[in-house]
Amino acid sequence: MSNTFATPKELVEELCRLRDLKIGIFGEKKPTIRSVSFAVPGTKYELTSWRVWEQAYRINVSDSKKTYDSVTGQKRRLPTCARGLFTYKDPNSEEQKIAIRGYDKFFNIDEIPLTTWKSMKEHTRGPYELTVKENGCIIFISALSNGELIITSKHSFGAVEGQSVSHALAGERWLETHLQKVGKSKKELAQELLKRQATAVAELCDDEFEEHILPYRAEYRGLYLHGLNLNVPEFTTASSEDVSTFAKVWGFLKTDSFHIQKFEEMKNFLEETAKTGKWNNRSVEGFVVRCHSTVQAKEHKPTNDFFFKYKFDEPYGMFRQWREVTKMLIHDKPLNYVKYKKITNEYVNFCRKKFQEKPELKVLYLNNKGIISLREEFLLLSKLDAMTISVESSNEKPYTLLVPIATIGCGKTTVAKILERLFNWPVVQNDNIPSGKGGPKRFAHAIVNEFQNGHSIVFSDRNNHIPNMRSALRNDVSSELGGVRYIALPFLQNSNTRSFVQKRIINRGDRHQSIKVSEGVEKVDAILNMFYKQYRPFDPELFSHDQGYDDVVELDAHAGSLENARLIVDYIREHMPDLVPQNPSEEEYQQALEYAVNEYVPTYTKNMGGSSLKKKENFDGINYFGVCFPSEKVNNVLKEIISSKGISWNDMFASYTLQESFHVTMIHNSQIAFGPETANLWQQYLNQLENKHDGNNQVNFTIRNLVWDGRIMCFAVDIDSKSVWCGKTVNPQLHITLGTTSPSVKAYDSNLMLERLRAGKASDEPKIHVLDVEPKVNIMGTLQSVPKK
């Protein structure tokens, strides 16, 4: 489902245009298309690897409003859906050519509307080729016009800095081994692929190189060939039979495949096999299904090649969680997991003891070694069957928390009250929680109380407009109660939303706990400004705080509350049908809307200023609370980091003047007005001034990156996860400003530089440079209040 380009030249021209203009095809702020170039050693050839923002693949196949041009109404499309695409300009003919052509992005069952069983029954055509989904990393093999064989990973070619052996080089070594066994050479393979104008697609599976989820040992190690794609813009791939024959001739390991003619037979086979996670007495991750589809078929042929995957949830979902949790444990990070909670707790305790006995296992694990043996030892000692416990544990989510992400006036409470009226799902309103220290935890505790009172679904009526509020809510609830499914409800916004919701708030009048129009439109405007200044949209790729939500139901801030409520009901009916066995009638919906809009009246009044805001005498003299570091220590660390990278200060940073003192700002006086939670946070810092000897004023940080843009330089840092001050800041990226190139550049500009970096605008002028600090460096400082000048 991409734009059709007749030639590689047309495709590359469009890719270059989108990349150079930094266009977000579907309205996203970051550029959709990026590229990286690689020189081919010993030749004049240069490969360009094209990368597409991952979320764009999903938007591209949806019917979202984002896919339509607001002016012309035309459908927007990606220039290519290839996942793994390398191009080059032939140095002799000057012709643009495709060197590597991966598969078009394909999706798991039920991942998008096109891959639901109902949809595929209508638009797909048999026969259905089922190919075992091998569990490794993808390797592409092709040839340049000069007969040079090239081997790449999905986005990389040759050696990779920081890796002793890159995936591409590991793939090349295995290719040489396979060719040697059948008496073939790399040159012969290059000529064959050049004749076919094709890319060979294989899975590198080798536990001695890198472990994944399933074991690949002894004779099972190597390259499993599973595709032959033509090097043309439109996705065209060979049949499984042709791939199997090619694998045999050229010495690759064969990927098992077979045909099922009828849709229902194919569906039944996959669902039955998923119950054991095995096929032919072998554990498999799932199957890739190849067929044909009438969707977006071209005029010259009635169907397209269409792929989808059927990944077995169990026990592999549990194994993946264990792998991620183990890495969190090794890095001493908070262990956040919501699935398979009971058995994962036992696994974590086992790992703690194991790492204490053999600390060297941690290093191996981080290098993707020993992952499977550690898991197998745990299962053996526990005398547990992986499939049984994962299926039992996957049902450990009896509770569902609906978490809106919005600003004020988007209709959260109205939606919540409609659902409450229809299904008696309780609404826990943050505006009904008194201001003061511990407010967020009291809010979470109130939610947990509703679950413990027998309710399966609870609506958390709070804006959750700041990323760390979203993760804190999950962590606070999960710390009290396991088995909670977290559903994000982002109210999507555009440039007109602010004025739209302001009118809505004014029309509402005083029917709100904390915003009273009778107190003046100016105050309403100030509160709106505060929320929009803080607001960050829900984006798991951009904000780590947004990772960990189980699902997302997108709502529209401009739509009516009834429409948004219906979207939530439809989602619950599809995914948790027991909770909504019957869809409400239109009359019931209208009665619920009448209740939410005209009958419901808040009975509690909350002061947006809060008691903390009134303590002006405590605020006026303090500019900010920060963690201050010895200047000599920071200077020495900076010098060590730069020299370890072989960089000369005079060559690279001579124009910078370093600060006389260094600190991390935790909270600034200007942020008190953000709301009661921020004011209460300020109060916690004030309280710390009275308890200077309790040990909490010593704070440890890890220096992650050195960042500079020709104007300002800073360290991006992470606070120690064990510190009582971890998470107690409204600053999206903690940092230490180091120096500037001009007195006119203010220390605050570090925030602006880091914000550009997070938004994917590092290549904009002034260009941002990032130097990763490896190994990580820890630095200790002292929490202090800094007076106004």
C-alpha positions in Angstrom: 0.0 0.0 0.0 2.5 2.6 -1.2 2.7 5.0 -4.0 3.6 3.3 -7.3 6.9 4.2 -8.9 7.8 2.6 -12.2 11.5 2.8 -11.8 14.1 2.9 -9.0 15.0 6.4 -10.2 11.5 7.8 -9.5 11.4 6.1 -6.1 14.8 7.4 -5.0 13.9 11.0 -6.2 10.8 10.9 -4.0 12.7 9.5 -1.0 15.4 12.2 -1.4 12.7 14.9 -1.6 10.9 13.8 1.6 14.2 13.3 3.4 15.7 16.7 2.4 12.6 18.6 3.3 12.2 16.7 6.6 8.6 16.1 5.8 6.3 14.3 8.2 4.0 12.6 5.7 1.1 12.0 8.1 1.5 15.3 10.0 4.1 14.0 12.5 6.7 16.5 13.7 9.6 14.2 13.0 10.7 13.4 9.4 9.2 10.2 8.1 12.1 9.3 5.9 15.8 9.2 7.0 18.9 7.7 5.4 22.4 6.6 6.2 25.1 6.0 3.6 27.9 3.4 3.5 30.9 3.2 1.3 31.6 -0.2 -0.3 35.3 -0.9 0.4 37.5 -1.2 -2.6 34.9 0.3 -5.0 33.4 3.6 -6.1 30.0 2.4 -4.9 28.1 4.0 -2.0 25.0 2.3 -0.5 22.2 4.4 0.9 20.0 2.7 3.6 16.5 4.2 3.8 14.6 4.1 7.0 10.9 4.8 7.6 9.5 6.0 11.0 8.1 2.7 12.3 4.7 4.1 13.3 4.2 5.4 9.7 3.8 1.8 8.4 0.8 1.3 10.6 -0.7 4.7 9.9 -0.2 4.1 6.1 -2.5 1.0 6.1 -5.2 2.6 8.3 -8.1 4.8 7.4 -7.1 7.5 10.0 -7.7 11.1 9.3 -3.9 11.5 9.2 -3.8 9.7 5.9 -5.9 12.3 4.1 -4.7 15.6 2.8 -6.7 18.3 4.6 -6.8 20.5 1.5 -7.2 18.1 -1.4 -8.8 15.2 0.5 -6.4 12.8 -1.4 -5.0 9.8 0.4 -1.4 10.1 1.6 0.8 7.1 1.1 4.4 6.2 2.0 6.7 6.1 -1.1 7.6 2.5 -0.1 6.6 0.0 2.5 9.9 -1.9 2.2 11.5 -2.7 5.6 15.1 -2.9 4.6 15.9 -0.9 1.4 19.4 0.0 0.1 19.9 1.9 -3.2 22.9 3.2 -5.1 23.9 5.2 -8.1 25.9 3.2 -10.6 29.2 5.1 -11.0 29.4 4.1 -14.7 25.8 4.6 -16.0 24.8 7.2 -13.3 21.6 5.1 -13.0 19.8 4.8 -9.7 19.4 1.1 -8.7 17.9 -0.9 -5.9 20.7 -3.0 -4.2 18.7 -4.6 -1.4 14.9 -5.0 -1.3 13.3 -6.3 1.9 9.7 -7.4 2.4 6.9 -4.8 2.6 6.1 -4.3 6.3 3.6 -7.0 7.3 1.6 -7.3 10.5 0.6 -9.8 13.1 -2.9 -11.2 13.3 -5.3 -8.5 14.7 -2.6 -5.9 14.8 -4.3 -3.7 12.2 -7.8 -3.8 10.6 -6.5 -5.5 7.5 -5.2 -8.5 9.5 -8.3 -9.4 11.4 -9.7 -12.8 10.5 -13.0 -11.2 9.3 -11.2 -8.8 7.0 -8.7 -11.3 5.6 -11.5 -13.8 4.8 -12.9 -11.1 2.5 -9.8 -9.7 0.8 -7.2 -12.6 0.7 -7.1 -15.4 -1.8 -5.4 -18.8 -1.4 -3.4 -20.9 -1.7 -1.9 -19.9 1.7 1.8 -20.6 2.0 2.7 -21.1 5.6 6.4 -20.6 6.4 7.9 -21.3 9.8 8.9 -18.1 11.5 12.6 -18.6 12.5 13.7 -16.6 15.5 16.9 -14.6 14.6 17.9 -11.4 12.8 17.3 -10.6 9.2 20.2 -10.7 6.7 20.0 -9.5 3.1 22.2 -10.7 0.3 22.4 -9.1 -3.2 24.9 -7.9 -5.8 26.0 -4.6 -7.3 26.2 -4.0 -11.0 30.0 -4.6 -11.0 29.4 -8.2 -9.6 30.3 -7.4 -6.0 28.3 -9.4 -3.5 26.9 -7.4 -0.6 25.6 -8.6 2.7 23.6 -6.3 5.0 21.4 -6.4 8.1 18.1 -4.5 8.0 19.7 -1.1 8.1 23.5 -1.6 8.3 26.4 -2.7 6.1 29.9 -3.8 7.2 31.4 -3.2 10.6 29.5 -1.3 13.3 31.2 0.8 15.9 30.9 -0.7 19.3 30.2 -4.3 18.1 33.1 -6.8 17.8 31.2 -8.5 15.0 28.2 -6.8 13.3 25.1 -8.8 12.2 26.1 -8.2 8.6 29.6 -9.6 9.1 28.3 -12.6 11.1 25.9 -13.2 8.2 28.8 -13.0 5.7 30.8 -15.6 7.7 27.9 -18.0 7.6 27.3 -17.4 3.9 30.9 -18.4 3.2 30.4 -21.6 5.3 27.2 -22.5 3.4 28.7 -21.9 0.0 31.8 -23.9 0.8 29.7 -26.9 1.7 28.2 -27.0 -1.8 31.4 -26.0 -3.7 30.1 -22.5 -4.7 31.8 -19.1 -4.5 30.6 -15.7 -3.5 31.3 -14.5 -7.0 29.0 -17.2 -8.5 26.2 -16.3 -6.1 26.6 -12.6 -7.0 26.3 -13.4 -10.7 23.1 -15.5 -10.0 21.5 -12.7 -8.0 22.5 -10.1 -10.5 20.9 -12.3 -13.3 17.8 -12.6 -11.3 17.9 -8.9 -10.1 17.0 -10.2 -6.7 17.7 -10.0 -3.0 18.1 -13.2 -1.0 16.5 -12.8 2.4 17.6 -15.0 5.3 17.4 -15.3 9.1 20.6 -15.5 11.0 20.1 -17.9 13.9 23.2 -18.7 15.9 23.3 -18.9 19.7 27.1 -18.6 19.7 26.8 -15.2 18.0 23.6 -13.9 19.6 20.7 -15.6 21.5 17.1 -14.6 21.0 14.1 -16.6 22.3 14.4 -20.0 20.8 17.6 -22.1 20.9 19.7 -22.6 17.7 22.7 -24.9 18.5 25.0 -27.3 16.7 23.8 -28.1 13.2 20.7 -25.8 13.5 23.0 -22.7 13.4 23.3 -20.7 10.2 21.3 -18.8 7.6 17.7 -19.9 7.0 16.7 -18.7 3.5 13.1 -17.6 3.4 12.7 -15.1 0.6 13.8 -14.0 -2.9 12.6 -10.5 -3.6 12.9 -8.7 -7.0 14.9 -5.4 -6.7 12.1 -3.3 -8.0 9.9 -0.6 -6.3 6.8 -2.8 -6.2 7.0 -5.7 -3.8 7.4 -8.9 -5.8 8.7 -12.1 -4.2 9.3 -15.7 -5.3 7.2 -18.7 -4.2 8.3 -20.8 -1.2 9.1 -23.7 -3.7 11.5 -21.5 -5.6 13.1 -20.3 -2.4 13.5 -23.9 -1.2 15.2 -24.9 -4.4 17.5 -21.9 -4.3 18.4 -22.8 -0.7 19.4 -26.3 -1.6 21.5 -25.3 -4.6 23.4 -22.6 -2.7 23.8 -24.4 0.6 21.5 -22.3 2.8 19.5 -23.9 5.7 15.9 -24.6 4.5 13.0 -22.8 6.0 10.1 -25.2 6.3 6.9 -24.3 4.4 3.7 -25.9 3.1 0.4 -24.9 1.5 -3.2 -24.9 2.8 -5.8 -24.1 0.1 -8.8 -22.9 2.1 -9.0 -20.0 4.5 -10.9 -21.7 7.3 -8.5 -24.7 7.3 -5.5 -22.3 7.5 -7.1 -20.4 10.4 -7.9 -23.6 12.3 -4.4 -25.0 11.8 -2.8 -21.8 13.3 -5.2 -21.6 16.2 -4.7 -25.3 17.1 -0.9 -25.2 16.7 -0.8 -22.1 19.0 -2.1 -24.2 21.8 1.2 -26.1 22.0 3.6 -23.7 20.5 5.1 -26.6 18.5 5.1 -27.9 15.0 6.6 -31.3 14.0 7.7 -31.7 17.6 9.8 -28.5 17.4 9.2 -25.3 19.3 8.4 -22.5 16.8 7.7 -18.8 17.2 4.9 -18.9 14.8 4.3 -18.7 11.0 4.5 -16.2 8.2 1.6 -16.6 5.8 1.9 -15.6 2.2 -1.1 -15.2 0.0 -2.7 -12.7 -2.4 -4.9 -9.8 -1.6 -7.4 -7.7 -3.6 -6.7 -4.6 -1.5 -4.9 -1.9 -3.5 -4.5 -4.3 -6.5 -3.1 -2.7 -9.6 -4.7 -2.5 -13.0 -2.2 -4.9 -14.6 -3.0 -7.7 -12.1 -6.0 -8.5 -9.9 -4.1 -9.2 -6.7 -1.0 -8.2 -4.7 1.4 -10.4 -2.8 0.2 -10.2 0.8 2.0 -11.3 3.9 0.8 -11.5 7.5 2.3 -13.3 10.6 0.8 -15.4 13.3 3.1 -15.2 16.3 2.3 -17.6 19.1 1.7 -15.6 22.3 2.7 -18.4 24.6 5.1 -19.1 26.0 7.2 -16.7 23.9 5.5 -13.5 25.2 6.6 -14.6 28.7 10.1 -15.4 27.5 10.5 -12.0 25.9 9.3 -10.3 29.2 11.8 -12.3 31.2 14.6 -11.2 28.8 13.7 -7.5 29.2 13.2 -7.8 33.0 16.6 -9.5 33.4 18.3 -6.6 31.6 16.4 -4.2 33.9 17.6 -6.2 36.9 21.2 -6.1 35.7 21.1 -2.3 35.1 19.5 -1.9 38.6 16.4 -0.2 37.1 12.9 -0.4 38.5 11.2 -3.7 37.5 8.0 -2.8 35.7 6.0 -5.6 34.3 2.3 -6.3 34.3 1.9 -9.7 32.6 2.9 -13.1 34.1 3.4 -11.3 37.4 3.5 -14.2 39.8 5.9 -16.5 37.8 8.0 -13.5 36.8 8.5 -12.6 40.5 9.8 -16.1 41.1 12.1 -15.9 38.1 13.5 -12.5 39.3 14.3 -14.0 42.7 16.0 -16.9 41.0 18.1 -14.4 38.8 19.1 -12.3 41.8 20.6 -15.4 43.6 22.2 -16.6 40.4 23.9 -13.3 39.7 25.1 -13.1 43.3 26.7 -16.5 42.9 28.1 -15.8 39.4 28.4 -12.1 38.6 30.1 -12.8 35.3 26.7 -14.1 34.0 25.5 -10.5 33.9 28.1 -9.5 31.4 27.3 -12.5 29.2 23.6 -11.7 29.4 24.1 -8.1 28.2 26.0 -9.5 25.3 23.0 -11.8 24.4 24.7 -14.9 25.8 23.2 -17.3 28.4 19.7 -16.0 27.9 18.2 -19.4 27.1 20.3 -21.5 29.6 19.3 -19.2 32.5 15.6 -19.5 31.6 15.9 -23.3 31.1 17.7 -23.7 34.5 14.9 -21.8 36.2 12.2 -23.9 34.6 14.1 -27.1 35.4 14.6 -26.2 39.1 11.0 -25.1 39.3 9.7 -28.3 37.7 7.4 -26.1 35.6 6.2 -26.5 32.1 6.7 -23.2 30.2 3.5 -23.5 28.1 1.3 -24.3 31.1 2.5 -21.5 33.3 2.5 -18.9 30.5 -1.1 -19.6 29.6 -2.1 -19.5 33.2 -0.1 -16.3 33.9 -1.4 -14.6 30.7 -4.9 -14.5 32.3 -3.7 -12.5 35.3 -5.3 -9.3 34.2 -8.7 -9.1 35.8 -8.6 -5.3 36.0 -8.7 -2.6 33.3 -7.7 1.0 34.0 -8.8 3.6 31.4 -6.2 6.4 31.3 -7.2 9.6 29.4 -4.4 11.8 28.0 -5.7 15.3 27.4 -5.9 18.9 28.5 -8.8 20.4 30.3 -12.0 20.9 28.3 -11.6 17.8 26.1 -14.6 16.1 27.6 -12.9 13.4 29.8 -15.3 13.7 32.6 -18.4 13.7 30.4 -17.1 10.5 28.6 -16.4 9.0 32.0 -19.8 9.8 33.4 -21.5 8.4 30.3 -19.7 5.1 30.8 -20.5 5.2 34.5 -24.2 5.6 33.8 -24.2 2.8 31.2 -22.1 0.1 33.0 -21.5 1.3 36.6 -17.8 1.6 35.9 -16.5 3.9 38.7 -14.9 7.2 37.9 -12.0 8.2 40.2 -11.7 12.0 39.8 -8.4 13.6 40.6 -10.2 16.9 41.3 -11.9 15.1 44.2 -8.6 14.3 45.8 -7.5 17.1 48.2 -4.3 18.9 47.3 -1.3 18.2 49.4 1.7 16.0 49.7 1.1 12.5 48.4 -1.8 13.4 46.1 -0.8 11.2 43.2 -0.5 8.2 45.5 -3.8 8.9 47.1 -5.3 9.1 43.6 -3.8 5.7 42.7 -5.0 4.2 46.1 -8.5 5.4 45.3 -8.4 3.5 42.0 -7.1 0.4 43.7 -9.9 0.6 46.2 -12.5 0.5 43.4 -10.9 -2.6 41.9 -10.8 -4.3 45.3 -14.5 -3.4 45.7 -15.3 -5.8 42.8 -15.1 -3.5 39.8 -13.3 -4.8 36.6 -13.0 -1.4 34.9 -12.1 2.0 36.4 -11.9 5.4 34.7 -9.0 7.5 36.0 -10.3 11.0 35.5 -7.2 13.1 35.3 -5.5 14.9 32.4 -2.3 12.8 32.5 -0.9 15.4 30.1 2.8 15.0 31.2 4.6 11.8 30.3 6.0 11.1 33.8 2.5 11.4 35.2 1.5 8.6 32.9 4.3 6.3 34.1 3.9 7.3 37.7 0.2 6.4 37.7 1.0 2.9 36.3 3.8 2.4 38.8 1.7 3.7 41.8 -1.3 1.4 40.9 0.9 -1.6 40.1 2.8 -1.3 43.4 -0.5 -1.9 45.2 -2.3 -4.3 42.8 -1.2 -6.7 40.2 -3.0 -7.8 37.1 -4.0 -4.4 35.8 -4.4 -3.8 32.1 -3.6 -0.1 31.2 -5.5 1.4 28.3 -4.4 4.8 27.1 -7.1 7.1 25.8 -5.3 10.0 24.0 -7.6 12.8 23.0 -6.0 13.8 19.7 -5.4 17.5 19.2 -4.6 20.0 16.4 -3.8 23.7 16.2 -7.5 24.6 16.7 -8.0 22.5 19.8 -7.1 25.2 22.3 -9.7 27.8 21.1 -12.2 25.0 20.8 -11.9 23.7 24.4 -11.8 27.3 25.7 -15.2 27.9 24.3 -16.4 24.6 25.8 -15.0 25.5 29.2 -16.7 29.0 29.2 -20.0 27.5 28.1 -19.7 25.0 31.0 -19.6 27.8 33.5 -18.9 26.8 37.1 -19.8 23.1 36.8 -16.3 22.0 37.5 -14.4 21.2 40.7 -11.5 23.5 40.1 -12.2 25.9 37.2 -14.8 28.5 37.8 -15.6 30.8 34.9 -17.3 33.3 37.4 -13.8 34.0 38.7 -12.8 35.5 35.4 -12.1 34.4 31.8 -8.5 35.6 32.4 -8.0 32.9 35.0 -9.4 30.3 32.6 -7.0 31.5 30.0 -4.1 31.3 32.4 -4.9 27.8 33.4 -5.2 26.7 29.8 -1.9 28.3 29.0 -0.4 26.3 31.9 -1.7 23.0 30.6 -0.7 23.5 27.0 2.8 24.5 28.1 3.1 21.2 29.9 1.2 19.0 27.5 3.0 16.3 25.6 1.1 13.9 23.3 1.1 10.2 24.0 4.0 8.7 22.1 5.8 5.5 23.3 8.5 6.0 20.7 9.4 9.5 21.9 8.7 9.1 25.6 9.9 6.1 27.6 7.2 7.0 30.2 4.6 6.0 27.6 5.9 2.5 27.2 4.2 -0.2 29.1 0.6 0.6 28.2 -1.2 -2.5 27.0 -3.3 -0.8 24.3 -4.4 2.6 22.9 -7.8 3.8 21.9 -7.5 7.2 20.1 -10.3 9.7 20.8 -11.0 13.1 19.2 -10.9 16.2 21.3 -13.2 17.9 18.7 -15.8 15.1 18.6 -18.8 14.8 20.8 -18.4 13.0 24.1 -21.0 10.4 23.0 -18.9 9.5 20.0 -15.8 9.1 22.1 -17.7 6.9 24.6 -18.9 4.7 21.8 -15.3 4.1 20.7 -14.4 2.9 24.1 -17.4 0.7 24.4 -16.6 -0.8 20.9 -13.1 -1.5 22.1 -14.2 -3.2 25.3 -16.8 -5.3 23.5 -14.2 -6.5 21.0 -11.4 -7.3 23.5 -13.3 -8.0 26.7 -16.8 -9.1 25.5 -17.7 -10.5 29.0 -17.7 -7.0 30.4 -20.1 -5.6 27.7 -22.2 -8.6 26.6 -24.7 -6.4 24.8 -24.3 -3.1 23.1 -26.4 -0.3 24.7 -29.4 0.9 22.7 -29.5 4.4 21.2 -32.0 5.4 23.9 -29.6 4.2 26.7 -26.8 6.2 25.1 -28.9 9.3 25.0 -30.0 8.9 28.6 -26.4 8.5 29.7 -25.4 11.7 27.8 -28.3 13.6 29.4 -27.1 12.5 32.8 -23.5 13.4 32.1 -24.2 16.8 30.7 -27.2 18.1 32.6 -27.8 16.0 35.7 -24.3 15.4 37.1 -23.1 18.2 39.2 -19.7 18.2 41.0 -20.1 18.3 44.8 -16.5 19.0 45.7 -14.6 22.2 45.0 -10.8 22.1 44.6 -8.6 25.2 44.7 -6.4 25.1 41.7 -3.9 27.3 43.6 -3.9 24.9 46.6 -2.6 25.7 50.0 0.9 25.2 48.8 0.5 28.0 46.3 -0.3 30.4 49.1 3.0 29.9 50.9 4.5 32.8 48.9 7.0 33.6 51.6 8.6 30.3 50.9 8.7 30.8 47.1 9.8 34.4 46.7 13.4 34.1 47.8 14.2 30.8 46.0 15.0 30.7 42.3 15.3 27.0 41.9 16.2 23.7 43.6 19.1 22.0 42.0 21.8 19.4 42.6 25.2 21.2 42.6 28.5 19.6 41.8 32.1 20.5 42.6 33.4 22.5 39.6 36.7 20.7 39.6 35.0 17.3 39.5 32.8 18.3 36.5 35.8 19.8 34.6 37.9 16.6 35.2 35.0 14.3 34.1 34.6 16.4 30.9 38.3 16.3 30.1 38.4 12.5 30.7 35.4 11.9 28.4 36.7 14.0 25.6 40.3 12.5 25.8 38.9 9.0 25.9 37.3 9.6 22.5 40.5 10.9 21.0 39.1 14.5 20.7 41.2 17.6 21.1 39.5 20.3 23.2 41.2 23.1 21.1 40.2 21.5 17.8 36.5 20.9 18.8 35.5 23.1 21.7 37.9 26.1 21.8 35.1 28.6 21.3 33.2 27.4 24.4 33.6 29.2 27.8 32.8 26.8 30.6 30.5 27.7 33.5 31.9 28.8 36.8 29.6 26.4 38.6 27.6 23.4 37.6 24.2 22.0 38.6 21.1 20.0 37.6 17.9 22.0 37.9 15.2 19.8 39.6 12.4 22.4 39.8 12.3 26.1 39.0 10.3 28.8 40.8 8.4 29.6 37.5 7.0 26.0 37.4 5.0 26.4 40.6 2.2 27.9 38.6 1.9 24.7 36.6 -0.7 23.4 39.1 -1.2 21.9 42.6 1.0 18.8 41.9 4.0 20.9 40.9 3.3 23.2 43.9 3.2 20.2 46.2 6.5 19.0 44.7 8.0 22.4 45.4 6.9 22.0 49.0 8.7 18.6 49.3 11.9 20.4 48.3 11.2 23.1 50.9 10.7 20.5 53.5 14.0 19.0 52.6 15.7 22.2 53.7 14.6 21.5 57.2 16.0 17.9 57.1 19.4 18.5 55.6 21.0 15.7 57.7 18.7 12.8 56.6 21.0 11.8 53.7 18.5 12.7 51.0 20.4 15.8 49.9 23.2 13.7 48.3 22.0 12.7 44.8 23.8 10.5 42.3 23.5 10.9 38.5 24.8 8.9 35.5 26.2 10.9 32.6 24.7 9.5 29.5 25.7 11.9 26.6 27.7 14.9 25.8 25.5 17.2 23.7 26.4 20.4 21.8 25.2 22.5 18.9 27.9 25.2 18.4 26.1 27.5 20.8 25.8 25.5 24.0 27.1 22.3 25.5 25.7 20.1 28.2 25.7 16.6 29.8 22.4 14.7 29.5 22.1 12.8 32.8 19.9 10.2 34.4 19.1 10.3 38.2 19.8 7.3 40.3 16.6 5.2 40.3 17.0 4.6 44.0 17.1 8.3 44.9 14.0 9.7 46.7 14.1 12.5 44.2 13.8 10.2 41.2 10.9 11.3 39.1 10.3 14.4 41.2 10.9 16.9 38.5 8.9 18.4 35.6 11.9 18.7 33.4 11.7 16.2 30.6 15.5 15.7 30.4 17.8 16.4 33.4 21.1 17.9 32.3 24.2 19.8 33.4 24.9 22.9 31.3 28.7 23.0 30.7 29.3 26.1 28.7 28.4 28.5 25.9 30.1 30.2 22.9 28.6 33.6 23.7 27.4 35.6 26.7 24.1 36.1 24.9 23.4 32.3 25.0 21.6 31.5 28.3 22.0 28.3 30.3 18.2 27.7 29.7 19.0 27.1 26.0 20.2 23.6 26.9 16.5 22.8 27.4 15.7 24.0 23.9 18.6 22.1 22.4 17.5 18.8 24.1 13.9 19.4 23.1 15.0 19.6 19.5 17.0 16.4 19.9 13.9 14.6 21.3 11.8 15.8 18.5 14.2 14.3 15.9 15.5 17.7 14.7 19.2 17.2 15.4 20.1 17.8 11.8 18.3 21.2 11.7 20.6 24.3 12.1 22.4 24.7 14.4 23.1 21.0 14.0 23.2 19.0 17.3 26.0 16.6 18.0 25.7 13.7 20.5 28.6 11.8 22.0 27.6 8.7 23.9 29.5 8.3 27.2 30.7 4.7 27.5 31.4 3.3 30.0 28.8 5.4 31.9 30.2 7.9 34.4 28.5 8.5 37.8 28.7 11.9 39.5 27.5 12.8 43.0 26.1 16.2 43.9 24.3 18.0 46.8 20.7 19.2 46.7 20.5 22.9 47.4 18.1 25.8 47.1 19.5 28.6 44.9 18.3 32.1 45.8 17.1 34.6 43.2 19.7 37.1 42.1 
